[in-house]
Amino acid sequence: MSYCAWEQPIFSTRAHVFQIDPATKRNWIPASKHALTVSYFYDATRNVYRIISVGGTKAIINSTITPNMTFTKTSQKFGQWADSRANTVYGLGFASEQHLSQVVWQLLVET
């Protein structure tokens, strides 16, 4: 993964992480059985924001936020965005609507 150990997240929360099924482009595939920590980082060396989530030793999400990227709230506890660089759509399922609102707020305020 490409973030530094001393780099601190701007915001972290826990969520169930999903990726869209590349075959059907309709069904969600869970990245793990349990909620994972999802962090929002600012990479000062590249002047970009990123969403990162790690499951064990594997980077589940390492998504650079671009100006044309849209985070869409699709239900009270679920949001998604398309990452053209990773050629996938990510989804995050939260325990509460408040957790989802915090993520949306961070994305709007920081970027």
Steps between C-alpha positions, in 0.01 A plus 500: 500500500623849430427701813769570756486365853529856639218630280191552714143468378283810498202284585441130572186294547393139476292370211422188305696530175365376168612497138267469205513164324704566183308230312147624566565867589194460725574281801709605797783273616595543869872560556486333842261340746537784750509878500842645420664828590462745212728805515509826310857624443663809358818418308705821524771377262248461216245757626214248478243344729457123524263248654688200639380179664713201593378148570778304669809578293308572180393845379128465432461865398774741395294750306621845397226762514482691172304820428251316277437219751159490668413327826133404475283423802278220369316424826500615863807290582670435164710710265702427188747651255667398176879493488600517135869442582419170675226429246249412771210632704540494878217492752503571872231374737481673836348409836303824509390789283715728719819313401414536132424870547841552665675348198299710255575812707875427504505449124315828443702709746853374433509460124 
